[in-house]
Amino acid sequence: MRLDKFLKVSRVIKRRTVANEAADNGRISVNGKVVKPSYEVKVGDIVEIKFGDKVSKFEILVIPKTQGKNLEEVIKII
């Protein structure tokens, strides 16, 4: 699944356009590398998102098929 879609479906970021902008501006890295919105996420990836002074870091536990899962089932905050 694409990074921008994963962030929206997992409800880490509310809108896919916001996820796209964050990735395009270099504020999202996966496994220590800055990535584009089209990056294909995998279980076990460590994602770091920077919004201003705040940094969110988490590990992907499951790739959800739909938007129905709880956030705690999908990611583990590091």
C-alpha positions as a LaTeX table, in Angstrom:
\begin{tabular}{lrrr}
\hline
Residue & $x$ (\AA) & $y$ (\AA) & $z$ (\AA) \\
\hline
Met1 & 0.00 & 0.00 & 0.00 \\
Arg2 & 1.25 & 3.51 & $-0.79$ \\
Leu3 & 2.49 & 5.57 & 2.15 \\
Asp4 & $-0.02$ & 8.39 & 1.65 \\
Lys5 & $-2.94$ & 5.95 & 1.50 \\
Phe6 & $-1.67$ & 4.02 & 4.55 \\
Leu7 & $-1.45$ & 7.20 & 6.62 \\
Lys8 & $-5.04$ & 8.10 & 5.69 \\
Val9 & $-6.56$ & 4.61 & 6.08 \\
Ser10 & $-4.82$ & 4.06 & 9.42 \\
Arg11 & $-6.00$ & 7.53 & 10.51 \\
Val12 & $-2.50$ & 8.75 & 11.38 \\
Ile13 & $-3.21$ & 11.73 & 9.07 \\
Lys14 & $-6.82$ & 12.68 & 8.35 \\
Arg15 & $-6.48$ & 13.52 & 4.65 \\
Arg16 & $-4.41$ & 11.96 & 1.89 \\
Thr17 & $-3.56$ & 15.38 & 0.47 \\
Val18 & $-1.99$ & 16.37 & 3.80 \\
Ala19 & 0.04 & 13.13 & 3.79 \\
Asn20 & 1.15 & 13.90 & 0.21 \\
Glu21 & 2.26 & 17.41 & 1.14 \\
Ala22 & 4.18 & 16.19 & 4.19 \\
Ala23 & 6.03 & 13.56 & 2.15 \\
Asp24 & 6.71 & 15.94 & $-0.74$ \\
Asn25 & 8.22 & 18.44 & 1.72 \\
Gly26 & 10.58 & 15.82 & 3.18 \\
Arg27 & 8.86 & 15.57 & 6.57 \\
Ile28 & 8.25 & 11.80 & 6.40 \\
Ser29 & 10.99 & 9.20 & 6.59 \\
Val30 & 10.76 & 5.41 & 6.59 \\
Asn31 & 13.58 & 3.37 & 8.10 \\
Gly32 & 15.70 & 6.53 & 8.27 \\
Lys33 & 15.26 & 7.58 & 4.62 \\
Val34 & 13.09 & 10.44 & 3.36 \\
Val35 & 10.43 & 8.96 & 1.07 \\
Lys36 & 7.85 & 10.05 & $-1.47$ \\
Pro37 & 4.07 & 9.55 & $-1.05$ \\
Ser38 & 4.22 & 6.61 & $-3.47$ \\
Tyr39 & 6.58 & 4.58 & $-1.23$ \\
Glu40 & 5.17 & 1.06 & $-0.69$ \\
Val41 & 4.98 & 0.48 & 3.07 \\
Lys42 & 5.61 & $-2.95$ & 4.57 \\
Val43 & 4.98 & $-4.55$ & 7.95 \\
Gly44 & 7.94 & $-3.72$ & 10.19 \\
Asp45 & 8.70 & $-0.33$ & 8.60 \\
Ile46 & 9.58 & 2.45 & 11.08 \\
Val47 & 7.87 & 5.69 & 10.05 \\
Glu48 & 8.84 & 9.11 & 11.39 \\
Ile49 & 6.65 & 12.18 & 10.71 \\
Lys50 & 7.73 & 15.74 & 11.57 \\
Phe51 & 5.06 & 18.43 & 12.04 \\
Gly52 & 6.69 & 21.61 & 13.32 \\
Asp53 & 8.44 & 20.79 & 16.60 \\
Lys54 & 6.51 & 17.55 & 17.05 \\
Val55 & 7.93 & 14.23 & 15.85 \\
Ser56 & 5.83 & 11.05 & 15.69 \\
Lys57 & 7.61 & 7.73 & 15.28 \\
Phe58 & 5.90 & 4.36 & 14.94 \\
Glu59 & 6.28 & 0.85 & 13.58 \\
Ile60 & 3.78 & $-0.61$ & 11.11 \\
Leu61 & 2.24 & $-3.79$ & 12.54 \\
Val62 & $-0.49$ & $-4.46$ & 9.94 \\
Ile63 & $-1.40$ & $-3.12$ & 6.51 \\
Pro64 & $-5.17$ & $-2.48$ & 6.84 \\
Lys65 & $-7.43$ & $-3.35$ & 3.90 \\
Thr66 & $-10.10$ & $-0.83$ & 4.93 \\
Gln67 & $-10.46$ & 2.03 & 7.38 \\
Gly68 & $-12.20$ & $-0.03$ & 10.09 \\
Lys69 & $-9.27$ & $-1.03$ & 12.34 \\
Asn70 & $-8.25$ & 0.75 & 15.54 \\
Leu71 & $-5.00$ & 2.69 & 15.34 \\
Glu72 & $-3.49$ & 0.52 & 18.11 \\
Glu73 & $-3.99$ & $-2.58$ & 15.93 \\
Val74 & $-2.19$ & $-1.03$ & 12.98 \\
Ile75 & 0.84 & 0.78 & 14.49 \\
Lys76 & 3.04 & 0.67 & 17.58 \\
Ile77 & 4.20 & 4.09 & 18.78 \\
Ile78 & 7.91 & 4.18 & 19.50 \\
\hline
\end{tabular}
